[in-house]
Amino acid sequence: MDLESIADELYGLHPTQFVEARAIRGAEARRAGKAKLAAEIAALRRPTLSAWASNLLVRSEPVQVARLLRLGEGLRQAHQDLARERLKRLSRQQHTLVGVLSRQARTLAAEAGHPIGEAAQRKVEQTLHAVLTDPAAAQEWASGRLVNALVAPVGFTAAAVATDVPVRPALTAHSARRRKTPPGPDLHVTSPKTAREKRLEDDRRRKLAQANREAEAAEQHARRREEEHQKAQADVERAEASLHELEERATELARQLHATAELRRRVRTELDNARHRATQTAPAARHARRAAQTALARLERLET
């Protein structure tokens, strides 16, 4: 029994079964004298409903898992290479595959006897988009042991690979020659239209920079709140595990107390019976002793 196999078992269970199964495995480890393993088991966090559905999808659809991972690698490479046509093609595959897999996760959950709602399915879709954009998220998802839904990192979201996002074109030979040409005197004169366009471009850049700062700040704030929630959830789960263990001990002590009370009743009954027999046999014992003494005295007289 090791942590890997136990974690694999626990994260295949529905969240409502997770805490009890974790407590059982932890108790088994403690009885086996494996205190460190027991502590590691207790630290395993219960998955959310959407994380469980994502884990179920990974465990049930290995072919589709491999397909999504390959698609994510292709999208990230195409985004890095600024390959517009490849981005368009892969983005169409992305939207189709994410939709198929999120619906498949919902179907699998229903077949497992624990249907999920629209909100949980959206969390599954969010996780799938994160898998496409972030290699670390892809690795975590593919393990089948998610605790929470994954979130795509700022700077490369699903929108970044949409078909309508412009990709910076390569510099043509004509434009390159034009940039290398020294400006003539007439270029110092800026037309009103060019100045307006420059102002609009500067304003757009300022707004974009501000939006990026706000998005990063919001992401950091969300991550802090999520970490606080995860810590609070971990405290809840530890308390639940401790309570479950105490309840098991209380049940065992109650069983022992009942057995002890039953044993006490039987021993008391045996004691009462023994006392009764002792009371009844006392006169006969005294009479027999006197008869023995009389017989001994007669024997002594005859011998003299």
C-alpha positions in Angstrom: 0.0 0.0 0.0 1.6 3.3 -1.2 0.5 6.9 -1.6 0.3 6.7 -5.4 -2.1 3.7 -5.5 -4.2 5.1 -2.6 -4.5 8.6 -4.3 -5.4 6.9 -7.6 -8.1 5.0 -5.8 -9.5 8.0 -3.9 -9.7 10.4 -6.8 -11.7 7.8 -8.7 -14.4 8.1 -6.1 -17.3 10.6 -6.0 -16.6 13.5 -3.6 -19.3 12.3 -1.2 -17.4 9.0 -0.8 -13.9 10.6 -0.6 -13.7 11.6 3.0 -14.8 8.3 4.5 -12.6 6.3 2.1 -9.6 8.5 3.0 -10.3 8.1 6.7 -10.4 4.3 6.2 -7.1 4.2 4.3 -5.5 6.5 6.9 -6.6 4.3 9.7 -5.2 1.2 7.9 -1.9 3.0 7.5 -1.8 3.9 11.2 -2.6 0.3 12.2 0.3 -0.8 10.0 2.6 1.5 11.8 3.0 3.9 8.8 2.5 7.3 10.5 4.0 9.3 7.6 1.8 7.6 5.0 -1.2 8.2 7.2 -0.4 11.9 7.4 0.1 12.1 3.6 -3.3 10.4 3.1 -4.9 12.9 5.5 -3.4 15.7 3.4 -5.2 14.6 0.2 -8.0 17.1 -0.5 -11.5 16.2 -1.6 -12.2 17.1 -5.3 -15.0 19.4 -6.3 -17.8 18.0 -8.4 -16.3 19.5 -11.6 -12.9 18.2 -10.8 -14.3 14.7 -10.2 -16.1 14.8 -13.5 -12.8 15.9 -15.2 -11.0 13.0 -13.5 -13.7 10.6 -14.6 -13.2 11.8 -18.2 -9.5 11.3 -18.1 -9.9 7.8 -16.7 -12.6 6.8 -19.1 -11.4 8.3 -22.4 -7.6 7.8 -22.8 -7.7 8.3 -26.5 -9.5 11.6 -26.3 -7.1 12.7 -23.5 -4.1 12.1 -25.8 -5.9 13.9 -28.6 -6.5 17.0 -26.5 -2.9 17.0 -25.2 -1.6 16.9 -28.8 -4.0 19.7 -29.8 -2.8 21.8 -26.9 0.8 21.4 -28.0 0.0 22.4 -31.5 -2.0 25.4 -30.4 0.8 26.7 -28.2 3.4 26.2 -30.9 1.2 27.9 -33.5 0.6 30.8 -31.1 4.4 31.1 -30.5 5.2 30.9 -34.3 2.4 33.4 -35.1 1.1 30.9 -37.7 -2.3 32.4 -38.5 -3.6 29.7 -40.8 -2.6 26.9 -38.5 -4.2 28.8 -35.6 -7.4 29.0 -37.5 -7.4 25.3 -38.2 -6.5 24.2 -34.7 -8.9 26.6 -33.1 -11.8 25.0 -35.0 -10.7 21.7 -33.7 -10.4 23.1 -30.2 -13.9 24.4 -30.0 -15.3 21.1 -31.4 -13.2 18.9 -29.1 -13.8 20.9 -25.9 -17.6 20.8 -26.6 -17.5 17.0 -27.2 -15.4 16.3 -24.1 -17.4 18.5 -21.7 -20.6 16.8 -22.8 -18.9 13.4 -22.5 -17.9 14.2 -18.9 -21.5 15.1 -18.1 -22.7 11.8 -19.7 -20.1 9.8 -17.8 -21.1 11.4 -14.5 -24.7 10.6 -15.1 -23.8 7.0 -15.9 -21.9 6.8 -12.7 -25.0 7.7 -10.8 -24.0 11.3 -10.0 -25.3 13.8 -12.6 -23.7 17.2 -12.8 -25.4 20.5 -13.7 -24.6 23.3 -16.2 -22.3 25.1 -13.8 -20.1 22.1 -13.2 -20.0 21.4 -16.9 -18.8 24.9 -17.6 -16.1 24.3 -15.0 -15.1 21.2 -17.0 -14.9 23.3 -20.1 -12.8 25.9 -18.3 -10.4 23.1 -17.3 -10.2 21.8 -20.8 -9.3 25.3 -22.1 -6.6 25.6 -19.4 -5.2 22.2 -20.5 -4.9 23.6 -24.1 -3.0 26.7 -23.0 -0.8 25.6 -20.1 1.5 22.6 -20.2 1.5 22.4 -16.3 -2.3 22.3 -16.3 -2.2 19.6 -19.0 0.1 17.5 -16.9 -2.0 18.0 -13.8 -5.3 17.2 -15.7 -3.8 14.0 -17.3 -3.0 12.6 -13.9 -6.7 12.1 -13.2 -6.3 13.6 -9.7 -7.7 17.1 -10.0 -8.9 18.8 -6.8 -10.3 22.0 -8.3 -11.2 23.2 -11.8 -8.1 24.6 -13.7 -7.9 28.2 -14.9 -6.0 29.2 -18.0 -3.0 31.6 -17.2 -3.3 35.3 -18.0 -1.7 36.1 -21.4 -2.7 32.9 -23.2 -6.4 32.2 -22.8 -8.8 30.5 -25.2 -9.5 33.8 -26.7 -5.9 34.1 -27.7 -6.3 31.3 -30.3 -9.7 32.4 -31.7 -9.9 32.6 -35.4 -10.6 36.4 -35.4 -7.5 37.3 -33.4 -5.1 39.1 -35.8 -1.5 37.7 -36.1 1.3 40.1 -36.8 2.3 39.6 -40.5 5.8 39.1 -41.6 7.7 42.1 -42.9 7.5 42.2 -46.7 10.5 43.1 -48.8 8.7 46.2 -50.0 7.9 47.4 -46.6 11.4 46.6 -45.4 13.0 48.6 -48.2 10.6 51.4 -47.4 11.7 51.4 -43.7 15.4 51.5 -44.7 14.9 54.5 -47.0 16.0 57.7 -45.2 13.2 60.0 -44.7 13.0 63.1 -46.9 12.2 66.6 -45.8 8.5 66.1 -46.6 8.2 63.4 -43.9 8.7 66.0 -41.2 5.3 67.3 -42.0 2.5 65.3 -40.4 -1.0 65.4 -41.9 -4.0 65.9 -39.6 -5.2 62.4 -40.3 -1.9 60.8 -39.3 -1.8 62.7 -36.1 -5.4 61.6 -35.2 -4.6 58.0 -36.0 -1.5 58.2 -33.8 -3.6 59.6 -30.9 -6.1 56.8 -31.3 -3.3 54.3 -31.4 -1.7 55.7 -28.3 -5.0 55.8 -26.5 -5.7 52.2 -27.5 -2.3 51.1 -26.2 -2.9 52.9 -22.9 -6.2 51.2 -22.6 -4.7 47.8 -23.5 -1.9 48.3 -20.9 -4.4 49.3 -18.3 -6.6 46.3 -19.1 -3.6 44.0 -18.8 -2.7 45.5 -15.4 -6.3 45.1 -14.2 -6.5 41.5 -15.6 -3.3 40.6 -13.8 -4.4 42.2 -10.6 -7.8 40.4 -10.8 -6.0 37.1 -11.5 -3.7 37.5 -8.5 -6.7 38.5 -6.4 -8.6 35.4 -7.6 -5.7 33.1 -7.0 -5.3 34.5 -3.4 -9.0 34.0 -2.7 -8.8 30.5 -4.3 -5.8 29.6 -2.1 -7.7 30.9 1.0 -10.6 28.7 0.0 -8.4 25.7 -0.6 -6.8 26.1 2.8 -10.2 26.5 4.4 -11.5 23.4 2.5 -8.4 21.5 3.7 -9.2 22.5 7.3 -12.7 21.2 6.8 -11.5 17.9 5.4 -9.0 17.4 8.1 -11.6 18.1 10.7 -14.0 15.7 9.0 -11.4 13.0 9.0 -10.6 13.6 12.7 -14.3 13.5 13.5 -14.7 10.3 11.5 -11.8 8.7 13.3 -13.2 9.8 16.7 -16.6 8.4 15.8 -15.0 5.1 14.9 -13.2 5.1 18.2 -16.4 5.9 20.0 -18.2 3.1 18.3 -15.4 0.7 19.2 -15.4 1.9 22.8 -19.2 1.5 23.0 -18.9 -2.0 21.6 -16.3 -2.8 24.2 -18.4 -1.2 27.0 -21.4 -3.3 26.0 -19.2 -6.5 25.9 -17.8 -5.6 29.3 -21.2 -4.9 30.8 -22.4 -8.3 29.5 -19.4 -10.0 31.0 -20.0 -8.3 34.3 -23.6 -9.5 34.3 -22.5 -13.1 33.7 -19.8 -13.0 36.4 -22.2 -11.4 38.9 -24.7 -14.2 38.1 -22.0 -16.8 38.6 -20.9 -15.1 41.9 -24.5 -15.2 43.2 -24.9 -18.9 42.3 -21.6 -19.7 44.0 -22.6 -17.9 47.1 -25.9 -19.7 47.1 -24.2 -23.1 46.8 -21.8 -22.1 49.5 -24.6 -21.2 51.8 -26.5 -24.5 51.0 -23.4 -26.7 51.5 -22.1 -25.1 54.7 -24.4 -27.2 57.1 -23.5 -30.5 55.4 -19.8 -29.6 55.6 -20.1 -28.8 59.3 -22.0 -32.1 60.0 -19.5 -34.1 58.0 -16.6 -32.5 59.9 -18.2 -33.4 63.3 -18.9 -36.9 62.1 -15.2 -37.3 61.1 -14.1 -35.9 64.5 -16.4 -38.4 66.3 -15.1 -41.3 64.2 -11.5 -40.3 64.9 -12.2 -40.1 68.7 -13.7 -43.6 68.7 -10.7 -44.9 66.8 -8.3 -43.4 69.4 -10.3 -45.1 72.3 -10.2 -48.4 70.6 -6.4 -48.2 70.1 -5.7 -47.5 73.8 
